[in-house]
Amino acid sequence: MGATIDSDRYSVDVSASPLPSVSPPDPAAVRPVQLPNDHAATYASWYACLAEPVRVRLLHAVATAAAPVSVGRLAELTGISQATCSHHLRKLAETGFVVLRREGTTTRVAVDPACCVGLPHAADAVMGLLADRPCCPEDLPDDVSVRAMEHRDWDPVRRIYAEGIATGDATFETEVPDTETLDATWLPDHRWVAEIDGEVVGWATASPTSTREVYAGVVETSVYVGEGHRGRGVGTSLVQRQVTAADAAGLWTLQTSIFPENRASIALHHSAGYRTLGVRERIGQHHGVWRDVVFLERRRPA
């Protein structure tokens, strides 16, 4: 259910099902992503609008209302005068947070639907959880080769899986699933192993998310790198093969979940074209502790 990865640019643990493990990354190894000037200006205008606490309270009141709410009712809810309320609502409307609609002598207020996506997106972008989506990593190590997984690979694959479990943070699993279970779970044409000098040092797989035909192209991805071979670009090589093969096969969505604290893992997936969709809070318990995960997906280029 999880993955352990350390590459030359990232020292990470990655999970296709929640809970990746993490080794402390070298801060100098992760290349910074520049926020475009026009995006920064837009986000700054949004935050400037919300720098007034009254507007934050008004936006919250509108967002949590079951239906468009009148200015008079908002004034009652927030305890401010109707004139002051109207002033701040106009500012919110000018910035694009709310929509004002006249109904006779009453003005009703609703949240602009785009705000529900745009505002969280801005926070993720500023905090580095979102990045431009390239095709896949290009700086691959020369000494790592990736090939299709074969029957003879089960022993090293399960050993590497056990090494991930041993970290305590790679997966919800406490024991390595048997070969039959793994064979039934992973898509036959999307199983890869990485080798260094003929030794299997990592693997990557994809599992279907549903038996419904409409979701046939949606899969969860896993990547594991063996202990002692992390930090050599194995994870980068596996992810590169994984996403290019998925694109060629017509899989249109790859998804994975990663601890919010594991920023190096998030950066690795961004390098392969994944984007952050959101945080799933308290998605499950691991050793008695509730954990959050960042949910990411990669869409096949049109």
N, C-alpha and C positions, 0 to 999 in steps of 0.2 A: 504493500500500500504506500510505500514511500520511496525515497531515493537518497543516496549519499553521493555528493559530487564535490570534487575539488579540481579546479582547472588551473591553467597557468595564469589566467586573469581573475579568477574568482576562487575563493576557498569556501565551498558551499555544500549544503545538503538540500536536495530537492525532492518534493513529493508530488506524485500525480494524484494520489489520494492524500488527505491532509497529513501534516506533520513531517516536515523535512528536518534533518539534523544539520548542524552548522559548526564549522571550524572557524575561529577568528580570522577574518580576511585581512590581507595586507591592504591598508587604505590606499596605498599608491598604485595598487594593481587594478582598481576599478576606474575606468575612464569616466570623467564627469560628462554629464549631458547638459548642454546649454539650452536654457529656456529662451525661445525666440522673443525679440523685443516687443513685437506687437501683442503676443500672448501675455507677456509681463504687464504691459500697459492696460490690457483689458482686465486682467485679474486685479490689478491695483485699483482700478476704478470700482470694481465690485466691493473690494474690501474697504475702500474709502467710504462708500455708501453705507456700509454696515458698521462704520466706526462709531455711529451714534446708537447708544443702547436702546433708545425708544424705537428705532427702526428695526432692531433685532427682535424686540418684543412684538412689534406689529407683524413682522414677517412670520414669526412663530405662530402667532394667533391666527393668521390667515391660513398658514400651511396645515394647521391641525383642525381647522374648521371642517365640518362635514360637507359644506356647500359654500358657494360665494356668500360673503358676509357683508353687511352694510357698514358704512363708515361710522354711523351712530353706535352700532353694536360694538365695533372695535374700540371706540372711545370708552365705552362702558367697561369692556374687558381689561383695558390697559390703564384706566383711571386717569386719562388725560383729556384735555378739552377737544371738542370736535374740530376746531380750527387747527390746533396743533397736529391732531391726527391726520387731517387732510393734507397738511403741508408735508409731513413725512411720507405719506402714501404716494404723493406725487413724485418725490425723490426716488422711492422704490420702483415706481412705474417707469420713470425715465431711465433707470439703470437696467430695467428688464426683469426685476424680481416678481412684480405683480402686474395684473391686468385690471384696469378700472372699467366698469361698464355701467352706463346710466340706465335706470329703469324708472321712468317717470321722474319723480323728484328725488329718487334715492340712487346713490352710487354704491354699487356692490363690487367687492374686491375678491379676486381669486389669484392663486399663485400661477405665474407663467409656467407652463409645463416644461419649457426648456431649462428653467432654473433648477428643476429637480435633478437634472443631469449635469448641467453646467457648473453649478456651485461645488458639488463634490468632486467633479473632474478637476476644477481649479486647485482645490486643496491637494489632491493627489499629484497633480503636475508640479506644484510648487515644492512639495515634499519629496519629489524625485521618484514617485511610484509609477509614473507614466513616462513614456519616452517614445520617440519616433520608432516606427516598426520596420526594421530592415528585413531582408529575406532570411538571412541566417548568418551565423558567425563565419568570418573569412580567414581569420588568423589561426589556422590549424597547425598543430605540431607535426613535424616530419616523421617522428618515430612512433606515432600512434596510427594504427590501421583499424578500420571498422568493416565488419562483414556480417552477413546474415547468421543468426544463431542456429546452431545445429544440435542434434541429439547428444553429441559427445560433450556439449558445453554445460549440461545440467549441473554437474558437480561443482564447477567453479562458479556458475551463476548462483547456485544456492549458498555457496560459501560466502560470496560477496554480499548476498542478501543478509546472511547472518551477521556479517561485519557491520552492516548498516543498523540492524536491530540492536546490536551491542552498544551503539552510541547512546541509546535511550531516547533519541529524538528523531529518528528517521521515519518511523511508522507506528501506527497503532498496534501492529502485530507484535506479539511477544515470542513467537516461534516461526521459523521459516515454513511457509506452506509446502505441502508435498508436491512432487513433480506433476502429478496428475491434475492437481488443482490449478497450478500455474499454467500448465499446458492448455487447460480448458478456459482460462481467463484471458490470456494474451492473444491478440490477433496474429495468426501464423505468419503473415507477410510483413509484420512490423515488429520484429524482434531482432535486435542487433547486439553484437558483442564487440568490444574494443580490445585490441591486442598490442602488447609491446614485447618485441623479441619472441613472438609466438605464444606468449602467456596471456590468457584472458584476464583483463584487469578492470573491466566494467561492462555494463549492459544497459540497454534502453528498450522499453517496450511500450505498447499502446493497448488499451483495453476498451471495448465498447461501453458506452454509458447507458445504452438501452437496447432492448430487443425490437423496438418499433422501427419499421423501415424508414420513417421520416427522419430518424436520428442516426441513420447508418453511417454518416460521415462525421459523427461527433465522438471523440475518444478522449480518455484520460491517459496521460503520459507519465512514465516513470523512468528515472535514470539513476543508476547506482555506480559508484566507482569504488574499487577495492581499497582497503586500508593499505597504506604503504605505496600507493600509486596516485595519490591525490596531489594536486598542484602541478600536474604535467600536461594539462590540456586534454585529458581523457574525456571529461564532461563536455567540453566544447566540441570535440570531435563527434561524440555520440549525439548531441543535440542537433548538430549540423546535418548528420545523416538522417536523423529521425524526422526533422521537419521537411527536408527536401524529398524524402521518400513519401511522406504523407501528402505533400502537394502533388507529386506525380501520380499518386494513386487516387486522387480526388477526394481525400478526406478534407472536409472544409472547416472543421473546428477541432483544435487541440486544447485541452484544458488541464490545469494543474493548480494545486493549492500549496502555499508556502507560509511559514511563520512571518508575521510583520517584522520581527526583529532580524530576520535573515535577509538583509538588504542585498548582500552579495548574490544570493540565489535569485532574487528578483531581477537584479541587473543582468545575470546570465540569461534569464528567460527573455528579458527585453531585447537582448542581443539577437535572439532567435525569432523576434517578431511577435512575442506575446505582449499583451496589454493588461493592466490591472483593471478589473471590473468592480472590485469592492472587498470589504473585509467581512468575513463570516465570523461573528462573535460567538465564543463558547461553543464551537461546532462539535466538540467531543472532549472526553476526559482521557488523559494519559497519565498513568500512575497516580490517579486521584486528583489531578490538576486539570481544570478547564483551560482549553487552549483556543486562541483565535487563529485564523488563517487568512491570508490574502488570496483571493481567487483570481486567477489569470487565465486568459485564453489567447489563442493564436488563430486568426482566420486566414484561410487560404486566399492568396491574392486573386483578385478578379481576373 
